[in-house]
Structure formats: structure tokens, C-alpha cells
């Protein structure tokens, strides 16, 4: 199961093909996150993304801090 696409440039019409990384069969995917309001202008967040299969394990954690100012 390899994702692929055949595309072409709009201006020249020259075509090309894109092949992606093969997808794992029978996998579970989780994507979850939380945001916390520290103050009216400051928020913090953390998110997790993961994929599990018999031959594949992919995990990631991301943190975010947002400060709104005028």
C-alpha cells in the first residue's frame, strides 16, 4: 500500500509522479492534545501523535506556548 499521485504543472503541462512512504496495514493511529489558558493572553498546549502496527511504531510529542499581544 504505497500512496502515489500523478500531477502536472498548470502553466507548462509537464507531468510528474509522486510516490509516498508505504502505509502500514492494520495500524492504529492516535492524535490528541490539550490547551491550557494560563492568562487572558497566554496559552500553553501539548499534543501527542502516534501510530502502532506489527512492524511500525511512530510517536511524537509537541509543546506550544502562545502569547497574544497588541
HELIX and SHEET records of a PDB file:
SHEET    1   A 2 UNK A   2  UNK A   8  0                                        
SHEET    2   A 2 UNK A  15  UNK A  22 -1                                        
SHEET    1   B 3 UNK A  28  UNK A  37  0                                        
SHEET    2   B 3 UNK A  42  UNK A  52 -1                                        
SHEET    3   B 3 UNK A  57  UNK A  67 -1                                        
END                                                                             
